[in-house]
Amino acid sequence: MAYGAHHSPTPPPHPDLGLARDCEHCLGWGTVITRDGVHELCDTCQSTTDGDEFLPPSPPYRRSSG
């Protein structure tokens, strides 16, 4: 019987795919997987500039049907 992957206690990071498009390190994904199996933002293409903190995009809001 096959089992699915265990749920992560933290959500995966949300990379800027526009920055990741031509990155050879992460192959355009914007994230890399560490030796511990943790997803992290690619240091090559997702690094911040001007000391700004990287903020992932907010999730889309769902409209109620009422």
C-alpha positions in Angstrom: 0.0 0.0 0.0 1.3 3.4 -0.9 1.4 6.2 1.6 1.4 10.0 0.9 4.0 12.4 2.1 3.8 13.7 5.6 2.4 17.1 6.1 4.9 19.8 6.8 4.4 21.9 10.0 5.3 25.0 7.9 4.0 26.0 4.5 6.6 26.0 1.7 8.0 29.4 0.7 6.4 31.4 -2.1 9.1 32.4 -4.6 8.9 35.2 -7.2 8.8 33.1 -10.4 9.7 36.1 -12.5 13.1 36.3 -10.7 13.5 32.5 -10.9 12.7 32.2 -14.6 16.3 31.9 -15.9 18.0 30.7 -12.7 20.3 27.7 -13.3 20.7 27.0 -9.6 17.0 26.2 -8.9 16.1 25.5 -12.5 13.4 28.2 -12.5 11.5 26.9 -9.4 12.6 29.6 -7.1 13.2 27.1 -4.2 15.7 24.5 -3.4 15.6 21.5 -1.1 18.1 21.3 1.7 19.9 18.1 2.8 17.3 18.0 5.6 14.5 17.9 3.1 13.3 21.4 3.8 12.2 23.8 1.0 14.0 27.1 1.1 14.1 30.1 -1.3 16.9 30.0 -3.8 19.8 32.1 -2.6 20.8 32.8 -6.1 17.7 34.3 -7.6 15.5 35.1 -4.6 17.9 37.2 -2.6 16.6 40.5 -1.5 18.2 43.8 -2.4 18.5 47.2 -0.6 18.0 45.4 2.7 14.3 44.9 2.1 12.7 41.8 3.6 11.2 39.4 1.2 7.5 39.1 1.7 5.6 36.3 -0.1 2.5 37.2 -2.0 -0.7 37.0 0.0 -3.1 34.1 -0.8 -6.1 34.9 -3.0 -9.2 35.7 -1.0 -12.3 33.7 -1.5 -15.6 35.4 -1.9 -18.6 34.2 0.1 -21.6 33.1 -1.9 -24.0 35.1 0.3 
